[in-house]
């Protein structure tokens, strides 16, 4: 690999752009625009994950447990969903949900009251402690995420969110 002069424009490129340049030299006919977007998205996800997981850990949760609590919280009063609604919204298997629910119930964050309308499954409901924990973790998570985005101004944040939503929509249709 060639050495570059410190301070040159190539040194100011991020790791993805350096890789794209290497691929352009090696395989100039290959379109690497996907790497420019998805490679950076992956890097960003991996980079922010420890800070976000630390928020949940401060509330004695892992990411999966937080997902259950936050799904219940944003469902609104009475903060209750059937297990089928939960695992569908979380896009996980029923077995994966069962393990999370057992841990959250042991911690006193959810309860499984008898259903008035469906005797086949017990709904999942936030306890007062679960609601308090979910809200506190969510507020702290959003503050951390806002801090991570401070390098962008309001117009850039709006445009990036718009473009990512458009990309997500096109991927959903594909």
NORZI-V489583 format. One line per field, one symbol per residue. ss: DSSP state (a for helix, b for strand, c for the rest). psi: psi as a letter, one per 20 degrees, with the letter a starting at -180 (. if undefined). A space follows every 50 residues. Layout:
BEGIN
ss=???
psi=???
END
This chain:
BEGIN
ss=ccccccccaaaaccaaaaaaaaaaaaccccccaaaaaaaaaaaaaaaaaa aaaaaaaaccccaaaaaaaaaaaacccccbbcaaaaaaaacccaaaaaaa aaaaaacccbbccccccccccccbbbcaaaaaaaaaaaaaaaaaaaaacc cccaaaaaaaaaaaaaaaaaaaac
psi=qqqqpqiqhhhiqrhghgghgghhhgmiipojhhhhghghggggghhigh gghhghhijlqrggggggghgggiirpklpqqhghghghilrrhghgggg hgghghijhrrmqqphioihqprpqqrghgggggggggggghgghghhji iqrghgggggggghggggghhhh.
END
